[in-house]
C-alpha cells in the first residue's frame, strides 16, 4: 500500500479471489478516516467489490499473473475510487438488466455488477484507458445519495 502526500492511497493486489475483500476493507477504512457516513460506506464497499470482481474476471481474464490497482482519494466532499486492471477496456457497456427476469431466472445474469455500480455511485466513468490498463472511476459523495435515473 502506498500513501501519497495528498492523503490518497494506492493498493496493488493480486488477481485472485479473496483479494476483493482486501480492496473492500481498505476502501471502508479509508472512507471512515475522512468521515464518509456509514450508509455511504456500504455503497462504497459494494461498488469497490463489484469493480474489483469485474476487473479480475473480465479485464484481467482471470490471469493469475495480473494485478488490480485500487486508488482512493478524498476530494471536494467525495471519495473517488479508481479500479485499474490490465485489460483492454469495456467495448460496450451492457444494458441495464431487467430485475424481474433475473428474479424469475428467465435470463442469464450479465451486467448486474455494473448495474449496482451505476446505481450506488454518484458518478461513474467507464472506458478510460491508462498506461497500466483499463480504469473505472467511481465517485461517492459524502451527502446522502439522491436517486438519479439519468445515470442509466
C-alpha positions in Angstrom: 0.0 0.0 0.0 1.3 3.5 -0.9 0.1 6.7 0.7 0.7 9.9 -1.2 1.3 13.4 0.3 -2.2 14.4 -0.7 -3.8 11.7 1.5 -4.6 9.5 -1.4 -3.9 5.7 -1.2 -2.9 3.2 -3.9 -3.1 -0.5 -3.4 -1.9 -3.1 -5.9 -3.5 -6.5 -5.4 -3.1 -10.0 -6.8 -5.8 -11.0 -9.4 -7.1 -13.8 -7.1 -10.4 -14.5 -5.4 -10.4 -13.2 -1.9 -8.4 -10.1 -2.6 -11.6 -8.2 -3.4 -12.2 -8.4 0.4 -8.9 -6.6 1.0 -9.9 -3.9 -1.5 -13.3 -3.5 0.2 -11.9 -3.4 3.7 -9.2 -0.8 2.7 -11.8 1.3 1.0 -14.1 1.3 4.0 -11.2 2.2 6.4 -10.1 5.0 4.1 -13.7 6.4 3.9 -14.1 6.3 7.7 -10.9 8.4 8.1 -12.5 11.1 6.0 -15.9 11.0 7.6 -18.0 9.3 5.0 -21.4 8.4 6.6 -21.9 4.7 7.3 -24.6 4.3 4.7 -22.4 5.7 2.0 -19.5 3.5 3.2 -21.8 0.5 2.5 -22.4 1.8 -1.0 -18.6 2.3 -1.4 -17.9 -1.3 -0.3 -20.4 -2.7 -2.8 -19.0 -0.7 -5.8 -15.4 -1.5 -4.9 -16.2 -5.2 -4.6 -18.1 -5.3 -7.9 -15.5 -3.2 -9.8 -12.7 -5.4 -8.4 -14.5 -8.6 -9.3 -15.2 -7.3 -12.8 -11.5 -6.3 -13.2 -10.4 -9.8 -12.2 -12.9 -11.7 -14.3 -13.4 -9.5 -17.4 -10.4 -7.1 -17.5 -7.6 -9.5 -16.5 -9.4 -12.6 -17.8 -8.6 -14.5 -14.6 -4.9 -14.4 -15.3 -3.0 -15.2 -12.1 0.0 -13.1 -13.1 -2.2 -9.9 -13.5 -2.7 -7.2 -10.9 -5.6 -4.9 -9.9 -4.8 -1.4 -8.7 -7.1 0.5 -6.4 -6.7 4.2 -5.9 -8.6 6.1 -3.2 -8.8 9.8 -2.9 -10.9 12.2 -0.8 -11.6 15.4 -2.7 -14.4 18.0 -2.5 -16.6 16.1 -0.1 -16.4 12.9 -2.0 -14.4 9.7 -2.1 -13.1 9.0 -5.6 -12.1 5.4 -6.3 -10.2 4.2 -9.4 -10.0 0.5 -10.2 -7.4 -0.3 -12.9 -7.0 -3.7 -14.5 -4.5 -4.9 -17.2 -7.2 -5.4 -19.8 -8.3 -3.6 -22.9 -11.4 -2.0 -21.5 -15.1 -2.3 -21.9 -16.1 -2.3 -25.6 -19.8 -1.8 -24.9 -21.5 -1.3 -21.5 -24.1 -4.0 -21.0 -27.7 -2.8 -21.0 -29.5 -2.4 -17.7 -30.7 -5.8 -16.6 -34.4 -6.5 -16.2 -34.6 -7.3 -12.5 -37.9 -9.3 -12.8 -36.3 -11.6 -15.4 -33.3 -12.2 -13.1 -35.5 -12.9 -10.1 -37.6 -15.3 -12.1 -34.4 -16.8 -13.6 -35.6 -16.3 -17.1 -32.3 -14.7 -18.2 -28.6 -15.2 -17.6 -27.3 -12.5 -15.3 -24.9 -10.3 -17.2 -24.1 -6.7 -16.3 -25.5 -6.9 -12.8 -22.3 -5.7 -11.2 -22.2 -2.6 -13.5 -25.9 -2.1 -12.7 -25.1 -1.9 -9.0 -22.1 0.3 -9.6 -24.2 2.8 -11.6 -26.9 2.8 -9.0 -24.8 3.2 -5.9 -22.0 5.6 -7.1 -22.9 9.2 -7.7 -20.7 9.3 -10.8 -19.1 6.5 -12.8 -16.8 6.7 -15.8 -16.1 3.6 -17.9 -13.9 3.1 -20.9 -10.9 5.1 -19.6 -7.5 3.8 -20.5 -4.3 4.5 -18.6 -0.7 3.4 -19.1 -1.5 0.4 -16.8 -4.8 -0.7 -18.5 -8.5 0.0 -18.2 -9.8 2.2 -15.4 -13.2 2.6 -13.9 -13.6 5.8 -11.9 -16.4 6.0 -9.3 -17.3 8.9 -7.0 -19.2 8.5 -3.8 -20.4 11.9 -2.4 -20.4 12.5 1.4 -24.0 13.5 1.3 -27.0 11.2 1.0 -27.4 9.8 -2.5 -30.3 11.2 -4.4 -32.0 8.8 -6.8 -30.7 9.7 -10.3 -32.4 8.0 -13.2 -30.1 9.8 -15.7 -27.2 7.6 -14.6 -28.6 4.7 -16.6 
